[in-house]
Amino acid sequence: MLLGKAEAIGLHALPGAENEVWVSEAVATAEIEGEKLNLDAVRSSVARRLGLENPPPGPVSRHVEGLLDAMADASRHWSEPLTRARLFSWQAALFPTGYSTIRQIKVGAFRDDYIAVMSGPEGRETVHYEAPPAERVEKEVDVFLAWFNTSSADANTPHSDGLVRAGIAHLWFETLHPFEDGNGRVGRAIIDMALAQDIRQATRLFGISRRMATARDEYYRELERAQKGDLDITEWLCWFISQFRFACEESARILDRSLEKAKFWTTHAGISLTDAQRKAVNVLLDAGPQGFDGGMSTRKYCSLTKVSPATASRDLGTLAKLGVFVVSGKGKSTRYWINMPDWAPSE
């Protein structure tokens, strides 16, 4: 369904949808691990990578670039074998300084010490899972890689359903926990690669990390349950598939929004906007129909674009005169909305 919708909206709108999904996936996979990325840095880098016109400005972050490099390699080079070297490069890209927060870690190589998944305050941690001993990691990873590289649709051997295979691959890798840090992000990149292999294309439309971030506690609980049980992982796969369905539903909404945005900018192709005006319009478009709580006000415009109240009032008035915005309320209650059917609340 999702791929059919992507084909239906056409190439002109697809990059915008892919941009939105990729940005949200990068932010989400880091957020799951408790890391907050600079959103402007992510948006700017993703737009450049997709070759979008007028990419938004943003700071350059080595951590953001490294994460996006790993994600891009996983999905764009899906036809290439997954190897130790690729896993090393992805994990090293996540930690360009060799540090995880203030702790120096081993990067670009397997761990050489005990590791466990724990939570709780220091000294009173709860151990959720203990990974295999370090001396077994290399052999266990090689077994995993051999399976992964011979179980895809491209391999000349019987293969499982692509979604089931992605769920198995993620659980297997997380169970091995081969790195000192970065296992979750690398494991979710493996999901991306498995899904790209299944559909045989690099288009990033499946927002699985975004969904897992939303259901983070449940995600960890289901992983722990599968890792501590017997070899029956049916419950994990059922959960994984259900989350993938939710992710596809959200991606379908993003595709619909991208098509509406493309139509909007086609309608207003002849107008000239300042950077501040364009930023405000895009924020409302990104929020979707009635998604920007309370509409755009002069105060919100000032906060968003860093212009003076006088400039904000003038800019908003101009956007309304151009037919880009519609207006509701009066005086201090004046609000501005995208001028598209059902995007503004009914009076």
Secondary structure as the mmCIF struct_conf table of DSSP 4:
data_model
#
loop_
_struct_conf.conf_type_id
_struct_conf.id
_struct_conf.beg_label_comp_id
_struct_conf.beg_label_asym_id
_struct_conf.beg_label_seq_id
_struct_conf.end_label_comp_id
_struct_conf.end_label_asym_id
_struct_conf.end_label_seq_id
HELX_RH_AL_P HELX_RH_AL_P1 LEU A 2 ILE A 9
TURN_TY1_P TURN_TY1_P1 LEU A 11 ALA A 13
HELX_RH_AL_P HELX_RH_AL_P2 LEU A 14 ILE A 32
TURN_TY1_P TURN_TY1_P2 GLU A 33 GLY A 34
HELX_RH_AL_P HELX_RH_AL_P3 LEU A 39 ARG A 49
TURN_TY1_P TURN_TY1_P3 LEU A 50 GLY A 51
BEND BEND1 GLU A 53 ASN A 54
HELX_LH_PP_P HELX_LH_PP_P1 PRO A 55 PRO A 57
HELX_RH_AL_P HELX_RH_AL_P4 ARG A 62 ARG A 76
TURN_TY1_P TURN_TY1_P4 HIS A 77 SER A 79
BEND BEND2 GLU A 80 GLU A 80
HELX_LH_PP_P HELX_LH_PP_P2 PRO A 81 LEU A 82
HELX_RH_AL_P HELX_RH_AL_P5 ARG A 84 LEU A 94
TURN_TY1_P TURN_TY1_P5 PRO A 96 THR A 97
BEND BEND3 GLY A 98 GLY A 98
STRN STRN1 TYR A 99 SER A 100
TURN_TY1_P TURN_TY1_P6 THR A 101 ILE A 102
STRN STRN2 ARG A 103 GLN A 104
BEND BEND4 GLY A 108 ALA A 109
BEND BEND5 ASP A 113 ASP A 113
STRN STRN3 ALA A 116 SER A 119
BEND BEND6 GLY A 120 PRO A 121
TURN_TY1_P TURN_TY1_P7 GLU A 122 GLY A 123
BEND BEND7 ARG A 124 ARG A 124
HELX_LH_PP_P HELX_LH_PP_P3 GLU A 125 GLU A 125
STRN STRN4 THR A 126 GLU A 130
HELX_LH_PP_P HELX_LH_PP_P4 ALA A 131 PRO A 133
HELX_RH_AL_P HELX_RH_AL_P6 ALA A 134 THR A 150
BEND BEND8 SER A 151 SER A 152
TURN_TY1_P TURN_TY1_P8 ALA A 153 ASP A 154
BEND BEND9 ALA A 155 THR A 157
HELX_RH_AL_P HELX_RH_AL_P7 GLY A 162 LEU A 176
BEND BEND10 PHE A 179 ASP A 181
HELX_RH_AL_P HELX_RH_AL_P8 ASN A 183 ILE A 199
TURN_TY1_P TURN_TY1_P9 ARG A 200 ARG A 200
BEND BEND11 GLN A 201 GLN A 201
HELX_RH_AL_P HELX_RH_AL_P9 ILE A 208 THR A 214
TURN_TY1_P TURN_TY1_P10 ALA A 215 ALA A 215
HELX_RH_AL_P HELX_RH_AL_P10 ARG A 216 LYS A 228
BEND BEND12 GLY A 229 GLY A 229
BEND BEND13 LEU A 231 LEU A 231
HELX_RH_AL_P HELX_RH_AL_P11 THR A 234 THR A 267
TURN_TY1_P TURN_TY1_P11 HIS A 268 GLY A 270
HELX_RH_AL_P HELX_RH_AL_P12 ASP A 275 ALA A 287
TURN_TY1_P TURN_TY1_P12 PRO A 289 GLN A 290
BEND BEND14 PHE A 292 PHE A 292
TURN_TY1_P TURN_TY1_P13 ASP A 293 GLY A 294
STRN STRN5 MET A 296 MET A 296
HELX_RH_AL_P HELX_RH_AL_P13 THR A 298 THR A 305
HELX_RH_AL_P HELX_RH_AL_P14 PRO A 309 LYS A 321
TURN_TY1_P TURN_TY1_P14 LEU A 322 GLY A 323
BEND BEND15 VAL A 324 VAL A 324
STRN STRN6 PHE A 325 SER A 328
BEND BEND16 GLY A 329 GLY A 329
HELX_RH_3T_P HELX_RH_3T_P1 GLY A 331 SER A 333
STRN STRN7 ARG A 335 ILE A 338
BEND BEND17 ASN A 339 MET A 340
TURN_TY1_P TURN_TY1_P15 PRO A 341 ASP A 342
BEND BEND18 TRP A 343 ALA A 344
#
